[in-house]
Amino acid sequence: MATQATPKDLSANDSQHVKSIPHPLSQLSVEETHIARDVILKAQERSVVQFRSIYLEEPAKPELLEFLDAEHKGTLDQNTPRPARLARVQYDAIRHDKIQAFHQSIVNIHTREAISHTVLGKEFQPSLLRSEFGSVQEVCNSKEFKDALAQFDIPDGFVVTIDPWPYGGPDPGEVIPRYIQGLCFARDNRTGASDSNHYAYPIPLIPVIDTSTSKIVRIDRLATGGEGDDWTHATHAKGIIDHCHNSEYFPESIGGGLRGDIKPLNITQPEGPSFTVSSDNLVEWQKWRFRVGFTPREGAVIHDVWYNGRSILHRLSFSEMTVPYADPRPPFHRKQAFDFGDGGAGRSANNLNLGCDCLGVIRYFDSVMTDASGTASLSKNVVCLHEQDNGIGWKHTNFRTDRAVVTRSRELVVQFVITLANYDYVFAYKFDQAAGITVETRATGIVSGVNIDPGKTSRWGNVVSPGVLAQHHQHIFCLRIDPAIDGNKNTVCVEDSLTLPFSQHTNPWGNGYEVRTTEIDKSQWLDACPSSNRNIKIVNSSKINPISRKPVGYKFMPPATQLLMAHPDSIVAKRAQFAQHHVWVTKYKEGELWAAGEFTNQSQAEIGGLADAIKRKDDIVDEDVVVWSVFGLSHNPRVEDWPVMPVEIQQLHLKPADFFERNPALDVPSTRNMESKMVETGDCCSGEIQSDPATHWQGVAGLDISSDKGV
């Protein structure tokens, strides 16, 4: 067990001493990041080092749980063993012979030494660097690319822009070094507006670049034909974007101007927010208690979730997202991104703006990011925390007395937003007053379009603007749930509601149905089943609810969204096996965080992902289990998705199931909001007001069975 010694010079005051040491789940500070960097530079002093990421290596779970147990019991002091502060350092080292290799080291910040070190084999490719993305435009200033571009007449005043994209899965038998490809567009620069929407003018070229040599390997010519055309690139005219139209979205460019009839809708909290946040990112709100972390790959991570003194989750995070495109015309068969593994959600996180991305009284969280030299700096406002109203929480009207009791449902939202070239994604974890957690994704941004000849349509997508074919594609997410339902020994069950057959003894009238609970004893996958109202329950079989006499638990209904559509034998499917089932249940394994495996860039198969994890056939009854929920959307674009698509929302609801002895939101105050006002409507109707409303029998007295009077 790696533990960190407690400096003796800080032990005069236990309370101050404990507060002065970073929490084991706190992000690395700038100072700690630089310590890790310097350890690597010293160890690699004969090589040129280019850093990719330096971030917290979370403590081994048994060690962390020991610390958290003391924290929750209030027994932390100077003698409490603390997990060592470790940094995971990912970097490229280029030797004097110009051989480049990807390295991963774990550095002990306290002892200033690398305690482990691995070099990635040539069969794997690490995620793409920002510098690699940035080099695409520069490489395409080459004569080779300009010669390819010369086959088109690009009007004066247009500037060619290139979006960097992962190469995707190489074709069978294709052995390649490290490639990146560029999707080409033209930006209308005639007005000098740098924000002009270049996606409205696609150019049918894709340069493929070897990032190690910074040279173009080849330039793929794209088909622009429609229904009935072959897949060659010979159908387009020389004026390749003459039929395309300007399609702007920034406010000052909207034709006809913006709406003028929207009045302000302000969210105010005159007494401030109901949450508190400590210096080490401990969030406390209502009866919730958890910590907010952040990694370059996952973005926001939720740690150590408790409700009213009881543990719910150990860790909650998004593990992966794949976006495969359905256009089979080469080279689009390789158009597939793994946005967490190929690039990194945290690296792509927006710096959120007050009053725009989050409304109300906001608390922001920063992250520490590094550049290629290993120099750390703060990335500001990458996560926001705020409260919001979500309508009625619960209500009942007593029809005998006409008395209604109603409470509002307030949520605490942890949100971050990422931008990946054309697409933007909003990720949110929402905690409610009924002890539920909603995990939400919102896809927005600009659909990925390719050039199509004027007047044509295609079975591979939808024409959303003249000359722009938005290709069919999918967005498939994987959420990793590491539960701790009243402790870390849990069991996963499947609950199905099934029709009972007619039976003289058990179902004589045919109206009955059975709720069948099946315990999952081995690691495996499962699929959603709306026809049986399938729920996944995570229970602690050692804790029995005194009311229902069932194990305490939490449950969710797997969203019955469409799974990966690519043929199972395709490379697209082989490298995204996680996307072929809605739920996966595995036994906890240290470091097993990635649904599609750690290395997705240029993969031809999913290695070390969920398909491999379930092959272990681990026993998972009353064990430390992990549940992975897969959901998403098949996006067949519509014209209304252009030029920027309205959000497409997906949600998963995790809610208590016999965890409490009553509605946990019963104590939420039923308070009238005195700021609400009635809109003056005028005298639109006439007549007397109903004095004795009978809707749903309200106001109709029932029989008082305690009375000795007859009817």
MOFEN-V502063 format. One record per residue. N is the residue number from 1. RES is the residue in one letter. PSI is psi in radians with two decimals (NA if undefined). NEAR is the number of other ideal C-beta (glycine too) atoms within 12 Angstrom. D_FIRST is the distance of its C-alpha to the first C-alpha in Angstrom with 1 decimal. Layout:
# MOFEN-V502063
N|RES|PSI|NEAR|D_FIRST + N|RES|PSI|NEAR|D_FIRST
This chain:
# MOFEN-V502063
1|M|2.21|16|0.0 + 2|A|2.06|26|3.8 + 3|T|2.77|24|6.3 + 4|Q|2.25|24|9.9 + 5|A|2.61|20|12.4 + 6|T|2.14|22|15.4 + 7|P|2.23|14|18.6 + 8|K|-0.48|10|21.0 + 9|D|-0.07|12|24.1 + 10|L|0.14|18|23.3 + 11|S|0.12|19|22.9 + 12|A|-0.67|12|26.7 + 13|N|1.94|13|26.7 + 14|D|-0.78|19|23.8 + 15|S|-0.85|15|25.1 + 16|Q|-0.61|14|25.8 + 17|H|-0.82|21|22.5 + 18|V|-0.72|25|20.5 + 19|K|-0.45|19|22.9 + 20|S|-0.29|20|22.6 + 21|I|2.33|32|19.0 + 22|P|2.47|27|18.6 + 23|H|2.54|32|17.4 + 24|P|-0.38|39|14.2 + 25|L|0.04|37|16.9 + 26|S|2.51|32|19.5 + 27|Q|2.73|41|20.8 + 28|L|2.46|38|20.4 + 29|S|2.97|27|23.3 + 30|V|-0.74|22|25.9 + 31|E|-0.80|18|24.6 + 32|E|-0.67|33|21.0 + 33|T|-0.73|36|22.5 + 34|H|-0.57|27|24.7 + 35|I|-0.82|29|21.9 + 36|A|-0.74|43|20.3 + 37|R|-0.82|39|23.8 + 38|D|-0.59|28|24.6 + 39|V|-0.74|33|21.6 + 40|I|-0.75|38|22.9 + 41|L|-0.65|28|26.5 + 42|K|-0.72|19|25.9 + 43|A|-0.47|23|24.2 + 44|Q|0.63|28|27.0 + 45|E|-0.29|14|29.9 + 46|R|0.01|13|32.2 + 47|S|2.79|23|31.9 + 48|V|2.19|21|33.1 + 49|V|2.28|32|30.2 + 50|Q|2.00|31|30.9 + 51|F|2.50|40|28.1 + 52|R|-1.01|38|27.8 + 53|S|2.56|43|25.0 + 54|I|2.02|46|22.3 + 55|Y|2.99|41|20.4 + 56|L|2.25|40|17.2 + 57|E|1.90|38|14.4 + 58|E|2.53|39|13.3 + 59|P|2.69|34|9.7 + 60|A|2.48|22|8.4 + 61|K|-0.80|29|10.7 + 62|P|-0.68|20|9.1 + 63|E|-0.73|25|7.1 + 64|L|-0.72|35|10.5 + 65|L|-0.63|31|12.5 + 66|E|-0.75|24|11.3 + 67|F|-0.80|31|12.4 + 68|L|-0.59|36|15.5 + 69|D|-0.76|22|16.5 + 70|A|-0.66|22|16.8 + 71|E|-0.80|29|18.7 + 72|H|-0.48|21|21.1 + 73|K|-0.17|13|21.8 + 74|G|0.44|13|22.6 + 75|T|0.20|17|20.4 + 76|L|2.30|25|18.5 + 77|D|-2.97|22|19.2 + 78|Q|-0.33|25|18.3 + 79|N|-0.07|16|16.0 + 80|T|2.17|26|13.9 + 81|P|2.34|25|10.2 + 82|R|2.38|36|10.2 + 83|P|2.51|35|8.2 + 84|A|2.53|33|9.1 + 85|R|1.98|37|12.5 + 86|L|2.58|38|12.7 + 87|A|2.34|45|16.1 + 88|R|2.15|37|17.3 + 89|V|2.11|46|20.4 + 90|Q|2.23|41|23.1 + 91|Y|2.80|41|26.1 + 92|D|2.39|34|29.0 + 93|A|2.18|31|29.6 + 94|I|2.02|20|33.2 + 95|R|3.06|17|34.0 + 96|H|-0.42|12|37.3 + 97|D|0.18|11|38.7 + 98|K|0.22|12|38.2 + 99|I|2.21|15|35.7 + 100|Q|2.39|26|33.4 + 101|A|2.63|29|30.0 + 102|F|2.30|35|27.4 + 103|H|2.62|32|23.9 + 104|Q|2.26|33|20.5 + 105|S|2.57|35|17.9 + 106|I|2.13|32|14.6 + 107|V|2.27|41|15.0 + 108|N|2.00|28|12.8 + 109|I|-0.67|37|15.5 + 110|H|-0.80|25|14.8 + 111|T|-0.19|20|14.7 + 112|R|0.91|23|17.2 + 113|E|2.64|23|16.1 + 114|A|2.14|30|15.7 + 115|I|-0.18|24|12.4 + 116|S|2.72|19|14.2 + 117|H|2.26|23|17.8 + 118|T|2.65|21|20.2 + 119|V|2.26|22|23.9 + 120|L|2.34|25|25.7 + 121|G|2.78|15|28.3 + 122|K|-0.25|18|31.9 + 123|E|-0.15|19|32.1 + 124|F|2.66|25|30.2 + 125|Q|2.22|39|31.2 + 126|P|3.05|38|29.0 + 127|S|2.81|39|30.4 + 128|L|2.56|38|33.6 + 129|L|2.68|33|33.7 + 130|R|-0.64|24|36.0 + 131|S|-0.57|21|37.7 + 132|E|-0.70|35|38.5 + 133|F|-0.78|29|40.0 + 134|G|-0.44|21|42.0 + 135|S|-0.27|28|43.4 + 136|V|-0.83|39|45.1 + 137|Q|-0.67|27|48.0 + 138|E|-0.77|21|48.5 + 139|V|-0.57|31|48.6 + 140|C|0.15|37|51.2 + 141|N|0.05|18|53.6 + 142|S|2.79|24|54.3 + 143|K|-0.64|14|57.8 + 144|E|-0.77|20|56.6 + 145|F|-0.69|31|55.5 + 146|K|-0.61|19|58.5 + 147|D|-0.70|15|60.8 + 148|A|-0.63|28|59.2 + 149|L|-0.41|31|59.7 + 150|A|-0.25|17|63.3 + 151|Q|-0.22|21|64.3 + 152|F|2.64|30|64.1 + 153|D|1.79|17|66.2 + 154|I|2.11|28|63.8 + 155|P|2.65|22|66.0 + 156|D|2.50|10|66.2 + 157|G|-0.04|17|63.9 + 158|F|2.50|29|60.9 + 159|V|2.28|26|57.7 + 160|V|2.23|33|55.5 + 161|T|2.63|30|51.9 + 162|I|2.19|37|49.1 + 163|D|2.12|35|46.0 + 164|P|2.46|36|43.1 + 165|W|2.58|39|41.6 + 166|P|2.62|46|39.1 + 167|Y|-0.50|42|40.9 + 168|G|-2.93|41|39.8 + 169|G|2.13|36|39.5 + 170|P|2.66|30|41.5 + 171|D|2.76|19|44.3 + 172|P|2.26|14|44.1 + 173|G|-0.13|8|44.3 + 174|E|2.07|19|43.9 + 175|V|2.03|12|41.6 + 176|I|2.70|27|41.1 + 177|P|-2.47|22|39.1 + 178|R|1.94|33|37.8 + 179|Y|2.75|39|40.5 + 180|I|2.61|46|41.3 + 181|Q|2.82|42|44.5 + 182|G|2.27|42|46.6 + 183|L|2.23|43|48.7 + 184|C|2.45|41|51.9 + 185|F|2.97|40|54.0 + 186|A|2.34|37|56.7 + 187|R|2.29|34|56.6 + 188|D|1.88|31|59.8 + 189|N|0.22|22|60.0 + 190|R|-0.47|14|63.7 + 191|T|-0.10|18|62.9 + 192|G|0.16|11|60.3 + 193|A|1.94|20|57.7 + 194|S|-0.33|13|54.3 + 195|D|0.07|20|53.0 + 196|S|2.46|28|55.6 + 197|N|1.75|35|54.3 + 198|H|-0.30|36|54.1 + 199|Y|-0.21|44|53.0 + 200|A|-0.15|36|56.7 + 201|Y|1.24|41|57.7 + 202|P|2.47|46|55.7 + 203|I|2.25|46|56.7 + 204|P|1.04|41|56.3 + 205|L|2.49|39|54.3 + 206|I|1.82|41|50.7 + 207|P|2.39|43|49.8 + 208|V|2.23|39|46.9 + 209|I|2.35|39|45.1 + 210|D|1.96|22|42.9 + 211|T|-0.38|36|40.4 + 212|S|-0.50|23|39.7 + 213|T|-0.19|17|43.4 + 214|S|0.71|24|44.4 + 215|K|2.65|24|47.4 + 216|I|2.21|32|49.0 + 217|V|-0.78|27|48.7 + 218|R|2.95|21|51.2 + 219|I|2.01|32|52.8 + 220|D|2.28|33|53.0 + 221|R|2.36|29|56.2 + 222|L|2.52|38|55.9 + 223|A|2.44|32|58.3 + 224|T|0.12|39|60.0 + 225|G|3.13|29|62.3 + 226|G|-2.62|27|62.5 + 227|E|2.27|17|63.7 + 228|G|-0.25|12|65.6 + 229|D|2.68|22|64.7 + 230|D|-3.09|13|62.9 + 231|W|0.32|22|59.6 + 232|T|2.98|15|61.0 + 233|H|0.38|28|60.9 + 234|A|0.18|17|64.7 + 235|T|-0.21|26|65.8 + 236|H|2.80|33|65.1 + 237|A|2.91|23|67.6 + 238|K|-0.62|14|67.4 + 239|G|1.33|21|67.0 + 240|I|-0.46|37|63.6 + 241|I|0.27|40|62.9 + 242|D|-0.51|21|66.5 + 243|H|-0.03|24|66.1 + 244|C|2.68|40|62.9 + 245|H|2.62|22|63.1 + 246|N|2.32|30|61.5 + 247|S|1.48|33|58.8 + 248|E|2.74|27|57.4 + 249|Y|-0.27|29|55.1 + 250|F|2.55|16|54.6 + 251|P|-0.74|14|56.6 + 252|E|-0.11|13|59.4 + 253|S|-0.01|20|60.3 + 254|I|2.15|16|60.7 + 255|G|2.28|13|64.2 + 256|G|-0.07|9|66.1 + 257|G|-3.14|10|63.7 + 258|L|2.81|13|61.2 + 259|R|2.46|9|61.9 + 260|G|0.11|7|63.7 + 261|D|0.31|6|63.6 + 262|I|2.09|7|60.0 + 263|K|2.73|8|59.8 + 264|P|2.47|8|56.6 + 265|L|1.73|11|54.0 + 266|N|2.49|12|51.8 + 267|I|1.98|20|48.7 + 268|T|2.55|16|48.7 + 269|Q|1.47|20|46.6 + 270|P|-0.43|11|48.6 + 271|E|0.17|8|46.2 + 272|G|3.10|14|43.2 + 273|P|2.82|27|40.4 + 274|S|-0.04|27|38.9 + 275|F|2.81|32|35.3 + 276|T|2.61|18|33.1 + 277|V|2.20|27|30.4 + 278|S|3.03|20|28.1 + 279|S|-0.38|17|27.1 + 280|D|0.51|24|23.7 + 281|N|0.51|34|25.4 + 282|L|2.12|31|25.3 + 283|V|2.28|37|28.4 + 284|E|2.24|27|30.3 + 285|W|2.21|31|33.5 + 286|Q|-2.03|30|35.6 + 287|K|0.11|27|33.1 + 288|W|2.63|41|30.5 + 289|R|2.15|32|27.2 + 290|F|3.00|38|25.0 + 291|R|2.58|39|23.5 + 292|V|2.13|47|24.9 + 293|G|-3.13|40|22.9 + 294|F|2.31|41|24.4 + 295|T|2.74|40|23.6 + 296|P|-0.47|41|26.1 + 297|R|-0.74|42|26.2 + 298|E|-0.34|44|26.2 + 299|G|-2.45|45|27.8 + 300|A|2.38|43|27.2 + 301|V|2.37|42|24.2 + 302|I|2.18|47|24.3 + 303|H|2.58|42|21.1 + 304|D|1.14|39|20.6 + 305|V|2.16|42|24.3 + 306|W|2.63|32|25.8 + 307|Y|2.07|36|29.5 + 308|N|0.78|24|31.0 + 309|G|0.17|14|27.8 + 310|R|2.43|25|26.8 + 311|S|2.48|34|24.2 + 312|I|-0.94|43|25.7 + 313|L|2.55|41|23.4 + 314|H|-0.73|37|19.8 + 315|R|2.46|41|20.9 + 316|L|2.21|43|24.4 + 317|S|2.80|40|25.5 + 318|F|2.29|45|28.0 + 319|S|-0.71|44|26.7 + 320|E|2.84|46|29.9 + 321|M|2.26|45|33.6 + 322|T|2.50|46|36.1 + 323|V|1.57|44|39.7 + 324|P|2.46|44|41.9 + 325|Y|2.63|37|45.6 + 326|A|0.21|32|48.4 + 327|D|1.96|33|51.0 + 328|P|-0.05|24|51.3 + 329|R|2.15|33|53.5 + 330|P|2.47|18|51.7 + 331|P|0.31|35|49.6 + 332|F|-0.27|33|48.7 + 333|H|-0.31|28|47.1 + 334|R|0.04|36|44.1 + 335|K|1.56|37|44.0 + 336|Q|2.19|47|40.7 + 337|A|2.55|48|37.9 + 338|F|1.68|46|34.2 + 339|D|-0.41|48|34.0 + 340|F|-0.72|45|30.3 + 341|G|-0.62|44|29.4 + 342|D|-0.59|43|32.4 + 343|G|-0.91|39|32.5 + 344|G|2.12|39|30.0 + 345|A|-0.74|42|31.0 + 346|G|-0.66|38|29.3 + 347|R|-0.41|37|31.0 + 348|S|0.15|36|34.3 + 349|A|2.44|40|34.0 + 350|N|2.67|32|37.2 + 351|N|1.85|24|37.6 + 352|L|2.58|32|39.0 + 353|N|2.35|16|42.3 + 354|L|2.29|17|43.3 + 355|G|0.03|16|46.0 + 356|C|-1.17|14|45.6 + 357|D|-0.56|31|42.3 + 358|C|2.41|32|41.5 + 359|L|2.64|23|44.1 + 360|G|-2.59|29|44.2 + 361|V|2.00|26|42.1 + 362|I|2.45|30|39.1 + 363|R|2.17|33|35.7 + 364|Y|2.66|31|34.3 + 365|F|2.44|40|30.8 + 366|D|2.89|27|30.4 + 367|S|2.82|45|27.9 + 368|V|2.11|35|27.0 + 369|M|2.73|33|28.3 + 370|T|2.64|37|28.7 + 371|D|-3.03|22|31.7 + 372|A|-0.41|23|32.0 + 373|S|-0.12|21|31.7 + 374|G|0.09|33|28.3 + 375|T|2.23|18|30.1 + 376|A|2.59|31|28.7 + 377|S|2.85|18|31.0 + 378|L|2.31|21|31.3 + 379|S|1.93|29|32.6 + 380|K|2.51|19|34.5 + 381|N|0.81|26|34.9 + 382|V|-0.29|40|33.1 + 383|V|2.43|45|32.4 + 384|C|2.61|41|34.9 + 385|L|2.22|42|34.7 + 386|H|2.87|36|37.9 + 387|E|2.63|36|39.8 + 388|Q|2.67|31|42.5 + 389|D|2.39|26|45.1 + 390|N|0.69|24|45.1 + 391|G|-2.80|14|48.3 + 392|I|2.31|20|48.9 + 393|G|-0.89|29|46.0 + 394|W|2.72|23|48.0 + 395|K|2.56|18|51.7 + 396|H|2.43|19|54.3 + 397|T|2.15|19|58.0 + 398|N|1.91|17|59.8 + 399|F|-0.28|18|62.9 + 400|R|-0.55|16|64.9 + 401|T|-0.12|14|64.4 + 402|D|0.23|20|63.5 + 403|R|2.22|14|60.6 + 404|A|2.41|17|57.7 + 405|V|2.22|21|54.1 + 406|V|2.41|20|52.0 + 407|T|2.63|27|48.7 + 408|R|2.63|26|47.4 + 409|S|2.00|26|44.1 + 410|R|2.47|33|42.0 + 411|E|2.60|34|39.0 + 412|L|2.16|44|36.1 + 413|V|2.22|41|35.6 + 414|V|2.07|47|32.7 + 415|Q|2.48|43|34.4 + 416|F|2.74|46|34.0 + 417|V|2.38|34|36.6 + 418|I|2.65|38|36.3 + 419|T|2.20|27|39.1 + 420|L|1.55|35|39.2 + 421|A|-1.86|32|42.6 + 422|N|-0.47|39|45.1 + 423|Y|2.61|36|42.9 + 424|D|2.50|31|41.2 + 425|Y|2.38|40|38.8 + 426|V|2.15|37|38.0 + 427|F|2.33|45|34.8 + 428|A|2.44|38|34.6 + 429|Y|2.11|43|32.5 + 430|K|2.12|37|34.9 + 431|F|2.29|46|34.1 + 432|D|3.06|35|37.1 + 433|Q|-0.11|33|38.3 + 434|A|0.37|35|38.5 + 435|A|0.38|37|34.7 + 436|G|2.75|34|35.0 + 437|I|2.19|37|33.3 + 438|T|2.24|32|35.4 + 439|V|2.26|37|34.0 + 440|E|2.44|33|36.8 + 441|T|2.51|40|37.6 + 442|R|2.09|27|40.8 + 443|A|2.26|38|42.2 + 444|T|-2.83|28|44.8 + 445|G|-2.61|34|46.0 + 446|I|2.25|33|48.5 + 447|V|2.61|43|48.8 + 448|S|2.06|38|48.6 + 449|G|2.69|48|52.2 + 450|V|2.83|50|54.1 + 451|N|2.42|45|57.8 + 452|I|2.47|40|60.4 + 453|D|2.63|34|64.1 + 454|P|2.40|25|66.4 + 455|G|0.03|17|67.6 + 456|K|2.76|26|65.3 + 457|T|2.94|19|62.6 + 458|S|2.54|34|59.8 + 459|R|-0.18|21|58.1 + 460|W|0.06|33|54.7 + 461|G|-2.88|38|54.7 + 462|N|2.40|29|56.9 + 463|V|2.01|35|59.0 + 464|V|-0.24|36|57.9 + 465|S|2.63|37|60.0 + 466|P|2.15|25|62.8 + 467|G|-0.01|37|61.3 + 468|V|1.97|43|57.7 + 469|L|1.96|41|56.3 + 470|A|1.98|40|53.1 + 471|Q|2.54|39|51.4 + 472|H|2.49|34|50.0 + 473|H|3.06|40|46.2 + 474|Q|2.67|37|43.2 + 475|H|1.96|44|40.3 + 476|I|2.08|46|37.5 + 477|F|2.71|44|34.3 + 478|C|2.10|50|31.1 + 479|L|2.29|47|29.2 + 480|R|2.10|41|25.7 + 481|I|1.98|42|25.2 + 482|D|1.66|39|21.8 + 483|P|2.79|43|23.2 + 484|A|1.15|38|22.1 + 485|I|1.73|43|25.4 + 486|D|0.61|31|25.0 + 487|G|3.04|31|21.4 + 488|N|0.00|32|19.4 + 489|K|1.79|27|21.2 + 490|N|2.89|41|24.3 + 491|T|2.50|36|27.2 + 492|V|2.32|47|29.5 + 493|C|2.68|37|33.2 + 494|V|2.24|36|36.3 + 495|E|2.04|31|39.2 + 496|D|2.43|26|42.7 + 497|S|2.03|20|46.0 + 498|L|2.45|20|48.6 + 499|T|2.35|18|52.4 + 500|L|2.49|18|53.6 + 501|P|2.74|14|56.7 + 502|F|2.40|13|59.8 + 503|S|2.32|14|59.9 + 504|Q|-0.53|9|62.6 + 505|H|-0.62|9|60.0 + 506|T|-0.36|14|57.0 + 507|N|1.07|16|58.3 + 508|P|-0.43|12|62.1 + 509|W|-0.08|10|62.7 + 510|G|0.14|13|60.0 + 511|N|-0.15|11|58.3 + 512|G|2.64|17|55.0 + 513|Y|2.76|17|51.7 + 514|E|2.43|18|48.5 + 515|V|1.87|22|44.9 + 516|R|2.18|20|42.9 + 517|T|2.18|27|39.2 + 518|T|2.14|23|37.3 + 519|E|2.34|26|33.8 + 520|I|2.01|34|31.7 + 521|D|-0.33|20|30.0 + 522|K|2.66|23|28.8 + 523|S|2.35|32|27.5 + 524|Q|3.07|30|30.7 + 525|W|2.78|34|32.8 + 526|L|2.83|34|35.5 + 527|D|2.70|26|38.4 + 528|A|2.70|28|40.1 + 529|C|1.49|23|43.3 + 530|P|-0.54|16|45.6 + 531|S|-0.38|13|48.3 + 532|S|0.22|24|46.1 + 533|N|0.76|22|44.5 + 534|R|2.27|29|41.1 + 535|N|2.56|35|38.2 + 536|I|2.11|46|34.5 + 537|K|2.36|42|33.1 + 538|I|2.02|48|29.4 + 539|V|2.77|39|29.5 + 540|N|1.78|36|27.5 + 541|S|-0.20|27|29.5 + 542|S|-0.12|17|28.3 + 543|K|2.05|25|30.0 + 544|I|2.29|18|33.8 + 545|N|2.19|22|36.1 + 546|P|-0.30|14|38.7 + 547|I|-0.97|13|41.5 + 548|S|-0.31|18|41.1 + 549|R|0.47|10|39.3 + 550|K|2.77|22|37.1 + 551|P|2.50|32|33.3 + 552|V|2.58|36|32.2 + 553|G|3.14|39|31.4 + 554|Y|2.70|41|31.9 + 555|K|2.81|37|34.0 + 556|F|2.64|38|35.4 + 557|M|2.05|30|38.3 + 558|P|2.18|41|37.4 + 559|P|2.20|33|39.8 + 560|A|0.96|24|42.3 + 561|T|2.80|31|42.6 + 562|Q|2.37|27|43.7 + 563|L|-3.10|32|41.1 + 564|L|2.24|35|41.2 + 565|M|-0.31|28|44.8 + 566|A|2.58|35|44.5 + 567|H|2.42|15|45.5 + 568|P|-0.46|18|42.6 + 569|D|-0.05|10|43.6 + 570|S|2.74|26|43.5 + 571|I|-0.62|29|40.9 + 572|V|-0.79|41|40.6 + 573|A|-0.68|30|39.5 + 574|K|-0.55|31|37.3 + 575|R|0.00|42|35.1 + 576|A|0.93|48|34.9 + 577|Q|-0.48|39|34.4 + 578|F|-0.48|46|32.4 + 579|A|0.15|45|35.7 + 580|Q|0.02|37|37.6 + 581|H|2.67|31|36.4 + 582|H|-0.56|37|36.0 + 583|V|2.41|45|32.8 + 584|W|2.43|43|29.9 + 585|V|2.14|45|27.5 + 586|T|2.82|40|24.2 + 587|K|2.46|32|21.1 + 588|Y|2.34|33|18.0 + 589|K|2.30|24|16.3 + 590|E|2.25|17|13.6 + 591|G|-0.02|21|15.7 + 592|E|1.59|30|19.0 + 593|L|-0.26|36|21.0 + 594|W|2.03|39|24.2 + 595|A|-0.63|48|27.2 + 596|A|0.26|49|29.1 + 597|G|2.85|37|26.2 + 598|E|-0.62|34|24.6 + 599|F|1.85|35|27.7 + 600|T|-0.39|46|31.0 + 601|N|2.11|40|33.2 + 602|Q|0.37|38|36.0 + 603|S|2.68|38|34.3 + 604|Q|-0.13|31|36.7 + 605|A|2.72|27|34.4 + 606|E|1.98|37|31.4 + 607|I|2.15|27|28.5 + 608|G|0.32|28|25.1 + 609|G|-2.76|40|26.6 + 610|L|-0.60|41|27.4 + 611|A|-0.65|30|30.0 + 612|D|-0.64|24|27.4 + 613|A|-0.73|37|24.9 + 614|I|-0.27|31|27.5 + 615|K|-0.33|18|28.4 + 616|R|-0.36|20|25.4 + 617|K|0.81|16|27.3 + 618|D|2.55|24|24.3 + 619|D|2.28|19|25.1 + 620|I|0.33|32|24.7 + 621|V|2.21|24|26.4 + 622|D|0.84|25|24.3 + 623|E|3.06|27|21.2 + 624|D|1.75|33|19.1 + 625|V|2.82|46|21.9 + 626|V|2.35|43|22.8 + 627|V|2.30|50|26.5 + 628|W|2.15|47|28.1 + 629|S|2.20|49|31.6 + 630|V|2.23|45|34.0 + 631|F|2.90|39|37.2 + 632|G|-2.72|41|39.6 + 633|L|2.50|31|43.2 + 634|S|1.97|25|45.8 + 635|H|1.77|33|47.5 + 636|N|1.70|24|51.1 + 637|P|2.63|39|52.3 + 638|R|2.85|18|55.4 + 639|V|-0.58|19|57.7 + 640|E|-0.17|15|56.4 + 641|D|0.02|36|53.0 + 642|W|2.49|32|54.8 + 643|P|-0.29|35|54.4 + 644|V|2.32|27|51.2 + 645|M|2.42|31|50.1 + 646|P|2.70|18|49.7 + 647|V|2.43|22|46.3 + 648|E|2.07|32|45.3 + 649|I|2.33|25|43.1 + 650|Q|2.44|36|40.6 + 651|Q|2.59|32|38.8 + 652|L|2.30|42|36.4 + 653|H|2.03|30|36.5 + 654|L|2.07|40|33.7 + 655|K|2.68|32|35.2 + 656|P|2.51|35|34.6 + 657|A|1.71|31|36.1 + 658|D|0.49|32|36.7 + 659|F|-0.55|37|33.8 + 660|F|3.05|29|36.2 + 661|E|0.02|15|39.3 + 662|R|3.09|17|41.5 + 663|N|2.03|21|41.8 + 664|P|-0.24|28|39.0 + 665|A|0.21|32|41.4 + 666|L|-0.48|18|44.1 + 667|D|0.15|18|43.6 + 668|V|2.22|25|44.0 + 669|P|2.46|17|47.2 + 670|S|1.49|19|50.3 + 671|T|2.29|14|51.5 + 672|R|2.32|12|54.5 + 673|N|1.93|14|53.9 + 674|M|-0.14|7|56.8 + 675|E|-0.21|13|56.4 + 676|S|2.46|10|57.6 + 677|K|2.70|7|61.2 + 678|M|2.36|5|63.9 + 679|V|2.29|8|65.5 + 680|E|2.08|7|69.3 + 681|T|-0.23|7|70.7 + 682|G|3.07|7|74.4 + 683|D|1.43|7|76.7 + 684|C|-0.36|8|75.9 + 685|C|2.82|9|76.9 + 686|S|2.78|7|79.6 + 687|G|2.93|7|80.1 + 688|E|2.57|7|79.0 + 689|I|2.38|8|75.3 + 690|Q|2.15|11|74.4 + 691|S|-0.37|8|74.4 + 692|D|1.33|13|73.0 + 693|P|2.36|14|70.4 + 694|A|0.18|13|70.1 + 695|T|2.25|12|67.3 + 696|H|0.58|14|65.1 + 697|W|0.34|15|67.3 + 698|Q|2.44|19|66.1 + 699|G|-0.05|19|68.5 + 700|V|2.05|16|69.9 + 701|A|2.42|15|69.7 + 702|G|3.02|15|68.4 + 703|L|2.18|11|69.9 + 704|D|1.79|11|69.0 + 705|I|-0.20|9|68.5 + 706|S|-0.17|7|68.7 + 707|S|2.55|10|72.3 + 708|D|0.12|7|75.1 + 709|K|2.51|8|77.3 + 710|G|3.03|7|77.9 + 711|V|NA|8|77.5
